[in-house]
Amino acid sequence: MNRFKIEWECRRGMRELDKLIMPFYQQHFDELSERQQQIFVEMLSYSDPELFRWFMNQLPTPTAELQAMVELIKSKLAY
């Protein structure tokens, strides 16, 4: 995994997402299993509006693994 690319993709256009995703990446990414890291990177490929709706419980994620990642991020960081 290209850490520079992941960090760049953590920078989102929405302030609310910036306060969740980048701090989680900086503080917890290295603690994740390899599969969880893959799911995190997959999550970054989705648009800001989709991510925002997931984090605000307005829409379900397309997979259970993505939902688990969203819940993990929310549990680790207060927003």
mmCIF file of the N, C-alpha and C atoms, coordinates in Angstrom:
data_MODEL
# 
_entry.id   MODEL 
# 
loop_
_atom_site.group_PDB 
_atom_site.id 
_atom_site.type_symbol 
_atom_site.label_atom_id 
_atom_site.label_alt_id 
_atom_site.label_comp_id 
_atom_site.label_asym_id 
_atom_site.label_entity_id 
_atom_site.label_seq_id 
_atom_site.pdbx_PDB_ins_code 
_atom_site.Cartn_x 
_atom_site.Cartn_y 
_atom_site.Cartn_z 
_atom_site.occupancy 
_atom_site.B_iso_or_equiv 
_atom_site.pdbx_formal_charge 
_atom_site.auth_seq_id 
_atom_site.auth_comp_id 
_atom_site.auth_asym_id 
_atom_site.auth_atom_id 
_atom_site.pdbx_PDB_model_num 
ATOM 1   N N  . MET A 1 1  ? 0.834   -1.182 0.000  1.00 0.00 ? 1  MET A N  1 
ATOM 2   C CA . MET A 1 1  ? 0.000   0.000  0.000  1.00 0.00 ? 1  MET A CA 1 
ATOM 3   C C  . MET A 1 1  ? 0.879   1.246  0.000  1.00 0.00 ? 1  MET A C  1 
ATOM 4   N N  . ASN A 1 2  ? 0.493   2.179  -0.804 1.00 0.00 ? 2  ASN A N  1 
ATOM 5   C CA . ASN A 1 2  ? 1.220   3.431  -0.894 1.00 0.00 ? 2  ASN A CA 1 
ATOM 6   C C  . ASN A 1 2  ? 0.686   4.390  0.179  1.00 0.00 ? 2  ASN A C  1 
ATOM 7   N N  . ARG A 1 3  ? 1.467   4.566  1.239  1.00 0.00 ? 3  ARG A N  1 
ATOM 8   C CA . ARG A 1 3  ? 1.019   5.373  2.369  1.00 0.00 ? 3  ARG A CA 1 
ATOM 9   C C  . ARG A 1 3  ? 0.780   6.837  1.987  1.00 0.00 ? 3  ARG A C  1 
ATOM 10  N N  . PHE A 1 4  ? 1.593   7.368  1.111  1.00 0.00 ? 4  PHE A N  1 
ATOM 11  C CA . PHE A 1 4  ? 1.412   8.756  0.674  1.00 0.00 ? 4  PHE A CA 1 
ATOM 12  C C  . PHE A 1 4  ? 0.064   8.913  -0.023 1.00 0.00 ? 4  PHE A C  1 
ATOM 13  N N  . LYS A 1 5  ? -0.264  7.962  -0.903 1.00 0.00 ? 5  LYS A N  1 
ATOM 14  C CA . LYS A 1 5  ? -1.529  8.018  -1.626 1.00 0.00 ? 5  LYS A CA 1 
ATOM 15  C C  . LYS A 1 5  ? -2.710  7.881  -0.662 1.00 0.00 ? 5  LYS A C  1 
ATOM 16  N N  . ILE A 1 6  ? -2.607  6.987  0.299  1.00 0.00 ? 6  ILE A N  1 
ATOM 17  C CA . ILE A 1 6  ? -3.688  6.808  1.272  1.00 0.00 ? 6  ILE A CA 1 
ATOM 18  C C  . ILE A 1 6  ? -3.894  8.093  2.060  1.00 0.00 ? 6  ILE A C  1 
ATOM 19  N N  . GLU A 1 7  ? -2.801  8.674  2.526  1.00 0.00 ? 7  GLU A N  1 
ATOM 20  C CA . GLU A 1 7  ? -2.928  9.911  3.296  1.00 0.00 ? 7  GLU A CA 1 
ATOM 21  C C  . GLU A 1 7  ? -3.552  11.020 2.454  1.00 0.00 ? 7  GLU A C  1 
ATOM 22  N N  . TRP A 1 8  ? -3.163  11.101 1.198  1.00 0.00 ? 8  TRP A N  1 
ATOM 23  C CA . TRP A 1 8  ? -3.733  12.117 0.313  1.00 0.00 ? 8  TRP A CA 1 
ATOM 24  C C  . TRP A 1 8  ? -5.236  11.897 0.143  1.00 0.00 ? 8  TRP A C  1 
ATOM 25  N N  . GLU A 1 9  ? -5.646  10.643 -0.013 1.00 0.00 ? 9  GLU A N  1 
ATOM 26  C CA . GLU A 1 9  ? -7.060  10.339 -0.207 1.00 0.00 ? 9  GLU A CA 1 
ATOM 27  C C  . GLU A 1 9  ? -7.880  10.529 1.073  1.00 0.00 ? 9  GLU A C  1 
ATOM 28  N N  . CYS A 1 10 ? -7.225  10.560 2.211  1.00 0.00 ? 10 CYS A N  1 
ATOM 29  C CA . CYS A 1 10 ? -7.922  10.829 3.478  1.00 0.00 ? 10 CYS A CA 1 
ATOM 30  C C  . CYS A 1 10 ? -8.389  12.277 3.550  1.00 0.00 ? 10 CYS A C  1 
ATOM 31  N N  . ARG A 1 11 ? -7.767  13.138 2.784  1.00 0.00 ? 11 ARG A N  1 
ATOM 32  C CA . ARG A 1 11 ? -8.167  14.547 2.764  1.00 0.00 ? 11 ARG A CA 1 
ATOM 33  C C  . ARG A 1 11 ? -9.435  14.669 1.933  1.00 0.00 ? 11 ARG A C  1 
ATOM 34  N N  . ARG A 1 12 ? -10.499 15.040 2.584  1.00 0.00 ? 12 ARG A N  1 
ATOM 35  C CA . ARG A 1 12 ? -11.797 15.088 1.943  1.00 0.00 ? 12 ARG A CA 1 
ATOM 36  C C  . ARG A 1 12 ? -12.225 16.529 1.721  1.00 0.00 ? 12 ARG A C  1 
ATOM 37  N N  . GLY A 1 13 ? -13.254 16.713 0.928  1.00 0.00 ? 13 GLY A N  1 
ATOM 38  C CA . GLY A 1 13 ? -13.762 18.045 0.661  1.00 0.00 ? 13 GLY A CA 1 
ATOM 39  C C  . GLY A 1 13 ? -14.729 18.547 1.712  1.00 0.00 ? 13 GLY A C  1 
ATOM 40  N N  . MET A 1 14 ? -15.177 17.665 2.568  1.00 0.00 ? 14 MET A N  1 
ATOM 41  C CA . MET A 1 14 ? -16.132 18.042 3.612  1.00 0.00 ? 14 MET A CA 1 
ATOM 42  C C  . MET A 1 14 ? -15.425 18.078 4.964  1.00 0.00 ? 14 MET A C  1 
ATOM 43  N N  . ARG A 1 15 ? -15.558 19.175 5.655  1.00 0.00 ? 15 ARG A N  1 
ATOM 44  C CA . ARG A 1 15 ? -14.916 19.342 6.953  1.00 0.00 ? 15 ARG A CA 1 
ATOM 45  C C  . ARG A 1 15 ? -15.299 18.223 7.928  1.00 0.00 ? 15 ARG A C  1 
ATOM 46  N N  . GLU A 1 16 ? -16.566 17.833 7.927  1.00 0.00 ? 16 GLU A N  1 
ATOM 47  C CA . GLU A 1 16 ? -17.036 16.788 8.834  1.00 0.00 ? 16 GLU A CA 1 
ATOM 48  C C  . GLU A 1 16 ? -16.278 15.480 8.613  1.00 0.00 ? 16 GLU A C  1 
ATOM 49  N N  . LEU A 1 17 ? -16.028 15.159 7.352  1.00 0.00 ? 17 LEU A N  1 
ATOM 50  C CA . LEU A 1 17 ? -15.283 13.942 7.045  1.00 0.00 ? 17 LEU A CA 1 
ATOM 51  C C  . LEU A 1 17 ? -13.808 14.090 7.381  1.00 0.00 ? 17 LEU A C  1 
ATOM 52  N N  . ASP A 1 18 ? -13.258 15.270 7.152  1.00 0.00 ? 18 ASP A N  1 
ATOM 53  C CA . ASP A 1 18 ? -11.855 15.525 7.506  1.00 0.00 ? 18 ASP A CA 1 
ATOM 54  C C  . ASP A 1 18 ? -11.616 15.294 8.992  1.00 0.00 ? 18 ASP A C  1 
ATOM 55  N N  . LYS A 1 19 ? -12.592 15.628 9.816  1.00 0.00 ? 19 LYS A N  1 
ATOM 56  C CA . LYS A 1 19 ? -12.438 15.478 11.263 1.00 0.00 ? 19 LYS A CA 1 
ATOM 57  C C  . LYS A 1 19 ? -12.571 14.031 11.717 1.00 0.00 ? 19 LYS A C  1 
ATOM 58  N N  . LEU A 1 20 ? -13.018 13.172 10.841 1.00 0.00 ? 20 LEU A N  1 
ATOM 59  C CA . LEU A 1 20 ? -13.143 11.749 11.155 1.00 0.00 ? 20 LEU A CA 1 
ATOM 60  C C  . LEU A 1 20 ? -12.034 10.914 10.521 1.00 0.00 ? 20 LEU A C  1 
ATOM 61  N N  . ILE A 1 21 ? -11.898 11.063 9.227  1.00 0.00 ? 21 ILE A N  1 
ATOM 62  C CA . ILE A 1 21 ? -11.070 10.125 8.470  1.00 0.00 ? 21 ILE A CA 1 
ATOM 63  C C  . ILE A 1 21 ? -9.581  10.331 8.688  1.00 0.00 ? 21 ILE A C  1 
ATOM 64  N N  . MET A 1 22 ? -9.092  11.560 8.570  1.00 0.00 ? 22 MET A N  1 
ATOM 65  C CA . MET A 1 22 ? -7.651  11.791 8.729  1.00 0.00 ? 22 MET A CA 1 
ATOM 66  C C  . MET A 1 22 ? -7.167  11.459 10.146 1.00 0.00 ? 22 MET A C  1 
ATOM 67  N N  . PRO A 1 23 ? -7.836  11.926 11.191 1.00 0.00 ? 23 PRO A N  1 
ATOM 68  C CA . PRO A 1 23 ? -7.368  11.547 12.536 1.00 0.00 ? 23 PRO A CA 1 
ATOM 69  C C  . PRO A 1 23 ? -7.379  10.036 12.763 1.00 0.00 ? 23 PRO A C  1 
ATOM 70  N N  . PHE A 1 24 ? -8.406  9.355  12.259 1.00 0.00 ? 24 PHE A N  1 
ATOM 71  C CA . PHE A 1 24 ? -8.445  7.898  12.396 1.00 0.00 ? 24 PHE A CA 1 
ATOM 72  C C  . PHE A 1 24 ? -7.251  7.280  11.685 1.00 0.00 ? 24 PHE A C  1 
ATOM 73  N N  . TYR A 1 25 ? -6.991  7.737  10.477 1.00 0.00 ? 25 TYR A N  1 
ATOM 74  C CA . TYR A 1 25 ? -5.843  7.213  9.725  1.00 0.00 ? 25 TYR A CA 1 
ATOM 75  C C  . TYR A 1 25 ? -4.540  7.432  10.500 1.00 0.00 ? 25 TYR A C  1 
ATOM 76  N N  . GLN A 1 26 ? -4.339  8.624  10.990 1.00 0.00 ? 26 GLN A N  1 
ATOM 77  C CA . GLN A 1 26 ? -3.094  8.951  11.685 1.00 0.00 ? 26 GLN A CA 1 
ATOM 78  C C  . GLN A 1 26 ? -2.943  8.199  13.003 1.00 0.00 ? 26 GLN A C  1 
ATOM 79  N N  . GLN A 1 27 ? -4.023  7.982  13.710 1.00 0.00 ? 27 GLN A N  1 
ATOM 80  C CA . GLN A 1 27 ? -3.946  7.398  15.047 1.00 0.00 ? 27 GLN A CA 1 
ATOM 81  C C  . GLN A 1 27 ? -4.169  5.889  15.107 1.00 0.00 ? 27 GLN A C  1 
ATOM 82  N N  . HIS A 1 28 ? -4.894  5.326  14.133 1.00 0.00 ? 28 HIS A N  1 
ATOM 83  C CA . HIS A 1 28 ? -5.315  3.933  14.284 1.00 0.00 ? 28 HIS A CA 1 
ATOM 84  C C  . HIS A 1 28 ? -5.037  3.015  13.096 1.00 0.00 ? 28 HIS A C  1 
ATOM 85  N N  . PHE A 1 29 ? -4.661  3.566  11.955 1.00 0.00 ? 29 PHE A N  1 
ATOM 86  C CA . PHE A 1 29 ? -4.490  2.732  10.762 1.00 0.00 ? 29 PHE A CA 1 
ATOM 87  C C  . PHE A 1 29 ? -3.498  1.601  10.983 1.00 0.00 ? 29 PHE A C  1 
ATOM 88  N N  . ASP A 1 30 ? -2.397  1.877  11.636 1.00 0.00 ? 30 ASP A N  1 
ATOM 89  C CA . ASP A 1 30 ? -1.363  0.857  11.829 1.00 0.00 ? 30 ASP A CA 1 
ATOM 90  C C  . ASP A 1 30 ? -1.818  -0.267 12.755 1.00 0.00 ? 30 ASP A C  1 
ATOM 91  N N  . GLU A 1 31 ? -2.839  -0.025 13.553 1.00 0.00 ? 31 GLU A N  1 
ATOM 92  C CA . GLU A 1 31 ? -3.362  -1.048 14.465 1.00 0.00 ? 31 GLU A CA 1 
ATOM 93  C C  . GLU A 1 31 ? -4.324  -2.011 13.764 1.00 0.00 ? 31 GLU A C  1 
ATOM 94  N N  . LEU A 1 32 ? -4.790  -1.638 12.590 1.00 0.00 ? 32 LEU A N  1 
ATOM 95  C CA . LEU A 1 32 ? -5.771  -2.451 11.878 1.00 0.00 ? 32 LEU A CA 1 
ATOM 96  C C  . LEU A 1 32 ? -5.129  -3.703 11.291 1.00 0.00 ? 32 LEU A C  1 
ATOM 97  N N  . SER A 1 33 ? -5.948  -4.742 11.134 1.00 0.00 ? 33 SER A N  1 
ATOM 98  C CA . SER A 1 33 ? -5.482  -5.933 10.425 1.00 0.00 ? 33 SER A CA 1 
ATOM 99  C C  . SER A 1 33 ? -5.284  -5.574 8.953  1.00 0.00 ? 33 SER A C  1 
ATOM 100 N N  . GLU A 1 34 ? -4.613  -6.444 8.239  1.00 0.00 ? 34 GLU A N  1 
ATOM 101 C CA . GLU A 1 34 ? -4.390  -6.185 6.812  1.00 0.00 ? 34 GLU A CA 1 
ATOM 102 C C  . GLU A 1 34 ? -5.726  -6.066 6.077  1.00 0.00 ? 34 GLU A C  1 
ATOM 103 N N  . ARG A 1 35 ? -6.689  -6.909 6.405  1.00 0.00 ? 35 ARG A N  1 
ATOM 104 C CA . ARG A 1 35 ? -8.004  -6.845 5.761  1.00 0.00 ? 35 ARG A CA 1 
ATOM 105 C C  . ARG A 1 35 ? -8.718  -5.538 6.103  1.00 0.00 ? 35 ARG A C  1 
ATOM 106 N N  . GLN A 1 36 ? -8.648  -5.119 7.354  1.00 0.00 ? 36 GLN A N  1 
ATOM 107 C CA . GLN A 1 36 ? -9.265  -3.852 7.736  1.00 0.00 ? 36 GLN A CA 1 
ATOM 108 C C  . GLN A 1 36 ? -8.617  -2.681 7.009  1.00 0.00 ? 36 GLN A C  1 
ATOM 109 N N  . GLN A 1 37 ? -7.304  -2.735 6.816  1.00 0.00 ? 37 GLN A N  1 
ATOM 110 C CA . GLN A 1 37 ? -6.623  -1.682 6.066  1.00 0.00 ? 37 GLN A CA 1 
ATOM 111 C C  . GLN A 1 37 ? -7.122  -1.653 4.632  1.00 0.00 ? 37 GLN A C  1 
ATOM 112 N N  . GLN A 1 38 ? -7.347  -2.811 4.043  1.00 0.00 ? 38 GLN A N  1 
ATOM 113 C CA . GLN A 1 38 ? -7.873  -2.876 2.683  1.00 0.00 ? 38 GLN A CA 1 
ATOM 114 C C  . GLN A 1 38 ? -9.280  -2.278 2.617  1.00 0.00 ? 38 GLN A C  1 
ATOM 115 N N  . ILE A 1 39 ? -10.097 -2.576 3.604  1.00 0.00 ? 39 ILE A N  1 
ATOM 116 C CA . ILE A 1 39 ? -11.459 -2.032 3.642  1.00 0.00 ? 39 ILE A CA 1 
ATOM 117 C C  . ILE A 1 39 ? -11.409 -0.514 3.801  1.00 0.00 ? 39 ILE A C  1 
ATOM 118 N N  . PHE A 1 40 ? -10.506 -0.018 4.649  1.00 0.00 ? 40 PHE A N  1 
ATOM 119 C CA . PHE A 1 40 ? -10.356 1.423  4.829  1.00 0.00 ? 40 PHE A CA 1 
ATOM 120 C C  . PHE A 1 40 ? -10.009 2.084  3.502  1.00 0.00 ? 40 PHE A C  1 
ATOM 121 N N  . VAL A 1 41 ? -9.048  1.527  2.780  1.00 0.00 ? 41 VAL A N  1 
ATOM 122 C CA . VAL A 1 41 ? -8.643  2.079  1.485  1.00 0.00 ? 41 VAL A CA 1 
ATOM 123 C C  . VAL A 1 41 ? -9.804  2.006  0.501  1.00 0.00 ? 41 VAL A C  1 
ATOM 124 N N  . GLU A 1 42 ? -10.548 0.907  0.506  1.00 0.00 ? 42 GLU A N  1 
ATOM 125 C CA . GLU A 1 42 ? -11.730 0.797  -0.362 1.00 0.00 ? 42 GLU A CA 1 
ATOM 126 C C  . GLU A 1 42 ? -12.739 1.894  -0.031 1.00 0.00 ? 42 GLU A C  1 
ATOM 127 N N  . MET A 1 43 ? -12.940 2.148  1.255  1.00 0.00 ? 43 MET A N  1 
ATOM 128 C CA . MET A 1 43 ? -13.883 3.171  1.693  1.00 0.00 ? 43 MET A CA 1 
ATOM 129 C C  . MET A 1 43 ? -13.519 4.536  1.106  1.00 0.00 ? 43 MET A C  1 
ATOM 130 N N  . LEU A 1 44 ? -12.226 4.819  0.997  1.00 0.00 ? 44 LEU A N  1 
ATOM 131 C CA . LEU A 1 44 ? -11.773 6.110  0.482  1.00 0.00 ? 44 LEU A CA 1 
ATOM 132 C C  . LEU A 1 44 ? -12.137 6.327  -0.981 1.00 0.00 ? 44 LEU A C  1 
ATOM 133 N N  . SER A 1 45 ? -12.458 5.276  -1.687 1.00 0.00 ? 45 SER A N  1 
ATOM 134 C CA . SER A 1 45 ? -12.803 5.413  -3.104 1.00 0.00 ? 45 SER A CA 1 
ATOM 135 C C  . SER A 1 45 ? -14.224 5.934  -3.313 1.00 0.00 ? 45 SER A C  1 
ATOM 136 N N  . TYR A 1 46 ? -15.020 5.973  -2.257 1.00 0.00 ? 46 TYR A N  1 
ATOM 137 C CA . TYR A 1 46 ? -16.392 6.464  -2.376 1.00 0.00 ? 46 TYR A CA 1 
ATOM 138 C C  . TYR A 1 46 ? -16.421 7.985  -2.276 1.00 0.00 ? 46 TYR A C  1 
ATOM 139 N N  . SER A 1 47 ? -17.489 8.568  -2.778 1.00 0.00 ? 47 SER A N  1 
ATOM 140 C CA . SER A 1 47 ? -17.615 10.026 -2.800 1.00 0.00 ? 47 SER A CA 1 
ATOM 141 C C  . SER A 1 47 ? -17.901 10.570 -1.398 1.00 0.00 ? 47 SER A C  1 
ATOM 142 N N  . ASP A 1 48 ? -17.598 11.848 -1.225 1.00 0.00 ? 48 ASP A N  1 
ATOM 143 C CA . ASP A 1 48 ? -17.876 12.506 0.056  1.00 0.00 ? 48 ASP A CA 1 
ATOM 144 C C  . ASP A 1 48 ? -19.354 12.430 0.441  1.00 0.00 ? 48 ASP A C  1 
ATOM 145 N N  . PRO A 1 49 ? -20.287 12.700 -0.478 1.00 0.00 ? 49 PRO A N  1 
ATOM 146 C CA . PRO A 1 49 ? -21.695 12.602 -0.086 1.00 0.00 ? 49 PRO A CA 1 
ATOM 147 C C  . PRO A 1 49 ? -22.094 11.202 0.407  1.00 0.00 ? 49 PRO A C  1 
ATOM 148 N N  . GLU A 1 50 ? -21.550 10.165 -0.249 1.00 0.00 ? 50 GLU A N  1 
ATOM 149 C CA . GLU A 1 50 ? -21.845 8.804  0.212  1.00 0.00 ? 50 GLU A CA 1 
ATOM 150 C C  . GLU A 1 50 ? -21.276 8.568  1.607  1.00 0.00 ? 50 GLU A C  1 
ATOM 151 N N  . LEU A 1 51 ? -20.010 8.926  1.787  1.00 0.00 ? 51 LEU A N  1 
ATOM 152 C CA . LEU A 1 51 ? -19.379 8.739  3.096  1.00 0.00 ? 51 LEU A CA 1 
ATOM 153 C C  . LEU A 1 51 ? -20.126 9.506  4.178  1.00 0.00 ? 51 LEU A C  1 
ATOM 154 N N  . PHE A 1 52 ? -20.485 10.725 3.904  1.00 0.00 ? 52 PHE A N  1 
ATOM 155 C CA . PHE A 1 52 ? -21.204 11.543 4.880  1.00 0.00 ? 52 PHE A CA 1 
ATOM 156 C C  . PHE A 1 52 ? -22.512 10.859 5.292  1.00 0.00 ? 52 PHE A C  1 
ATOM 157 N N  . ARG A 1 53 ? -23.247 10.367 4.322  1.00 0.00 ? 53 ARG A N  1 
ATOM 158 C CA . ARG A 1 53 ? -24.521 9.695  4.632  1.00 0.00 ? 53 ARG A CA 1 
ATOM 159 C C  . ARG A 1 53 ? -24.300 8.448  5.474  1.00 0.00 ? 53 ARG A C  1 
ATOM 160 N N  . TRP A 1 54 ? -23.214 7.725  5.208  1.00 0.00 ? 54 TRP A N  1 
ATOM 161 C CA . TRP A 1 54 ? -22.920 6.538  6.016  1.00 0.00 ? 54 TRP A CA 1 
ATOM 162 C C  . TRP A 1 54 ? -22.609 6.934  7.458  1.00 0.00 ? 54 TRP A C  1 
ATOM 163 N N  . PHE A 1 55 ? -21.743 7.933  7.610  1.00 0.00 ? 55 PHE A N  1 
ATOM 164 C CA . PHE A 1 55 ? -21.335 8.333  8.956  1.00 0.00 ? 55 PHE A CA 1 
ATOM 165 C C  . PHE A 1 55 ? -22.468 8.975  9.744  1.00 0.00 ? 55 PHE A C  1 
ATOM 166 N N  . MET A 1 56 ? -23.422 9.570  9.055  1.00 0.00 ? 56 MET A N  1 
ATOM 167 C CA . MET A 1 56 ? -24.566 10.203 9.724  1.00 0.00 ? 56 MET A CA 1 
ATOM 168 C C  . MET A 1 56 ? -25.766 9.260  9.801  1.00 0.00 ? 56 MET A C  1 
ATOM 169 N N  . ASN A 1 57 ? -25.556 7.995  9.458  1.00 0.00 ? 57 ASN A N  1 
ATOM 170 C CA . ASN A 1 57 ? -26.605 6.965  9.516  1.00 0.00 ? 57 ASN A CA 1 
ATOM 171 C C  . ASN A 1 57 ? -27.813 7.299  8.644  1.00 0.00 ? 57 ASN A C  1 
ATOM 172 N N  . GLN A 1 58 ? -27.559 7.972  7.538  1.00 0.00 ? 58 GLN A N  1 
ATOM 173 C CA . GLN A 1 58 ? -28.638 8.310  6.618  1.00 0.00 ? 58 GLN A CA 1 
ATOM 174 C C  . GLN A 1 58 ? -28.815 7.258  5.530  1.00 0.00 ? 58 GLN A C  1 
ATOM 175 N N  . LEU A 1 59 ? -27.763 6.503  5.251  1.00 0.00 ? 59 LEU A N  1 
ATOM 176 C CA . LEU A 1 59 ? -27.795 5.437  4.252  1.00 0.00 ? 59 LEU A CA 1 
ATOM 177 C C  . LEU A 1 59 ? -26.945 4.277  4.744  1.00 0.00 ? 59 LEU A C  1 
ATOM 178 N N  . PRO A 1 60 ? -27.345 3.051  4.431  1.00 0.00 ? 60 PRO A N  1 
ATOM 179 C CA . PRO A 1 60 ? -26.478 1.914  4.767  1.00 0.00 ? 60 PRO A CA 1 
ATOM 180 C C  . PRO A 1 60 ? -25.314 1.819  3.778  1.00 0.00 ? 60 PRO A C  1 
ATOM 181 N N  . THR A 1 61 ? -24.237 1.258  4.235  1.00 0.00 ? 61 THR A N  1 
ATOM 182 C CA . THR A 1 61 ? -23.104 1.015  3.344  1.00 0.00 ? 61 THR A CA 1 
ATOM 183 C C  . THR A 1 61 ? -23.441 -0.170 2.437  1.00 0.00 ? 61 THR A C  1 
ATOM 184 N N  . PRO A 1 62 ? -22.745 -0.308 1.310  1.00 0.00 ? 62 PRO A N  1 
ATOM 185 C CA . PRO A 1 62 ? -23.059 -1.410 0.400  1.00 0.00 ? 62 PRO A CA 1 
ATOM 186 C C  . PRO A 1 62 ? -22.637 -2.791 0.917  1.00 0.00 ? 62 PRO A C  1 
ATOM 187 N N  . THR A 1 63 ? -21.706 -2.838 1.878  1.00 0.00 ? 63 THR A N  1 
ATOM 188 C CA . THR A 1 63 ? -21.265 -4.136 2.412  1.00 0.00 ? 63 THR A CA 1 
ATOM 189 C C  . THR A 1 63 ? -21.171 -4.069 3.936  1.00 0.00 ? 63 THR A C  1 
ATOM 190 N N  . ALA A 1 64 ? -21.242 -5.234 4.541  1.00 0.00 ? 64 ALA A N  1 
ATOM 191 C CA . ALA A 1 64 ? -21.123 -5.324 5.996  1.00 0.00 ? 64 ALA A CA 1 
ATOM 192 C C  . ALA A 1 64 ? -19.718 -4.910 6.452  1.00 0.00 ? 64 ALA A C  1 
ATOM 193 N N  . GLU A 1 65 ? -18.711 -5.222 5.641  1.00 0.00 ? 65 GLU A N  1 
ATOM 194 C CA . GLU A 1 65 ? -17.342 -4.849 6.010  1.00 0.00 ? 65 GLU A CA 1 
ATOM 195 C C  . GLU A 1 65 ? -17.174 -3.332 6.045  1.00 0.00 ? 65 GLU A C  1 
ATOM 196 N N  . LEU A 1 66 ? -17.749 -2.641 5.082  1.00 0.00 ? 66 LEU A N  1 
ATOM 197 C CA . LEU A 1 66 ? -17.682 -1.178 5.090  1.00 0.00 ? 66 LEU A CA 1 
ATOM 198 C C  . LEU A 1 66 ? -18.450 -0.611 6.280  1.00 0.00 ? 66 LEU A C  1 
ATOM 199 N N  . GLN A 1 67 ? -19.586 -1.209 6.608  1.00 0.00 ? 67 GLN A N  1 
ATOM 200 C CA . GLN A 1 67 ? -20.350 -0.752 7.765  1.00 0.00 ? 67 GLN A CA 1 
ATOM 201 C C  . GLN A 1 67 ? -19.540 -0.929 9.043  1.00 0.00 ? 67 GLN A C  1 
ATOM 202 N N  . ALA A 1 68 ? -18.850 -2.047 9.152  1.00 0.00 ? 68 ALA A N  1 
ATOM 203 C CA . ALA A 1 68 ? -18.009 -2.291 10.330 1.00 0.00 ? 68 ALA A CA 1 
ATOM 204 C C  . ALA A 1 68 ? -16.896 -1.247 10.424 1.00 0.00 ? 68 ALA A C  1 
ATOM 205 N N  . MET A 1 69 ? -16.333 -0.854 9.286  1.00 0.00 ? 69 MET A N  1 
ATOM 206 C CA . MET A 1 69 ? -15.277 0.161  9.292  1.00 0.00 ? 69 MET A CA 1 
ATOM 207 C C  . MET A 1 69 ? -15.836 1.508  9.720  1.00 0.00 ? 69 MET A C  1 
ATOM 208 N N  . VAL A 1 70 ? -16.982 1.883  9.200  1.00 0.00 ? 70 VAL A N  1 
ATOM 209 C CA . VAL A 1 70 ? -17.618 3.148  9.581  1.00 0.00 ? 70 VAL A CA 1 
ATOM 210 C C  . VAL A 1 70 ? -17.877 3.153  11.091 1.00 0.00 ? 70 VAL A C  1 
ATOM 211 N N  . GLU A 1 71 ? -18.397 2.062  11.599 1.00 0.00 ? 71 GLU A N  1 
ATOM 212 C CA . GLU A 1 71 ? -18.682 1.976  13.042 1.00 0.00 ? 71 GLU A CA 1 
ATOM 213 C C  . GLU A 1 71 ? -17.397 2.027  13.863 1.00 0.00 ? 71 GLU A C  1 
ATOM 214 N N  . LEU A 1 72 ? -16.342 1.400  13.375 1.00 0.00 ? 72 LEU A N  1 
ATOM 215 C CA . LEU A 1 72 ? -15.059 1.425  14.076 1.00 0.00 ? 72 LEU A CA 1 
ATOM 216 C C  . LEU A 1 72 ? -14.525 2.856  14.135 1.00 0.00 ? 72 LEU A C  1 
ATOM 217 N N  . ILE A 1 73 ? -14.559 3.555  13.026 1.00 0.00 ? 73 ILE A N  1 
ATOM 218 C CA . ILE A 1 73 ? -14.077 4.936  12.994 1.00 0.00 ? 73 ILE A CA 1 
ATOM 219 C C  . ILE A 1 73 ? -14.892 5.790  13.952 1.00 0.00 ? 73 ILE A C  1 
ATOM 220 N N  . LYS A 1 74 ? -16.205 5.646  13.909 1.00 0.00 ? 74 LYS A N  1 
ATOM 221 C CA . LYS A 1 74 ? -17.058 6.438  14.798 1.00 0.00 ? 74 LYS A CA 1 
ATOM 222 C C  . LYS A 1 74 ? -16.790 6.115  16.265 1.00 0.00 ? 74 LYS A C  1 
ATOM 223 N N  . SER A 1 75 ? -16.489 4.867  16.568 1.00 0.00 ? 75 SER A N  1 
ATOM 224 C CA . SER A 1 75 ? -16.241 4.487  17.960 1.00 0.00 ? 75 SER A CA 1 
ATOM 225 C C  . SER A 1 75 ? -14.906 5.013  18.486 1.00 0.00 ? 75 SER A C  1 
ATOM 226 N N  . LYS A 1 76 ? -13.957 5.198  17.601 1.00 0.00 ? 76 LYS A N  1 
ATOM 227 C CA . LYS A 1 76 ? -12.619 5.649  18.016 1.00 0.00 ? 76 LYS A CA 1 
ATOM 228 C C  . LYS A 1 76 ? -12.508 7.163  18.133 1.00 0.00 ? 76 LYS A C  1 
ATOM 229 N N  . LEU A 1 77 ? -13.339 7.878  17.379 1.00 0.00 ? 77 LEU A N  1 
ATOM 230 C CA . LEU A 1 77 ? -13.206 9.333  17.328 1.00 0.00 ? 77 LEU A CA 1 
ATOM 231 C C  . LEU A 1 77 ? -14.547 10.003 17.573 1.00 0.00 ? 77 LEU A C  1 
ATOM 232 N N  . ALA A 1 78 ? -14.548 10.973 18.412 1.00 0.00 ? 78 ALA A N  1 
ATOM 233 C CA . ALA A 1 78 ? -15.775 11.766 18.631 1.00 0.00 ? 78 ALA A CA 1 
ATOM 234 C C  . ALA A 1 78 ? -15.794 12.884 17.600 1.00 0.00 ? 78 ALA A C  1 
ATOM 235 N N  . TYR A 1 79 ? -16.943 13.149 17.050 1.00 0.00 ? 79 TYR A N  1 
ATOM 236 C CA . TYR A 1 79 ? -17.059 14.234 16.075 1.00 0.00 ? 79 TYR A CA 1 
ATOM 237 C C  . TYR A 1 79 ? -18.148 15.182 16.446 1.00 0.00 ? 79 TYR A C  1 
# 
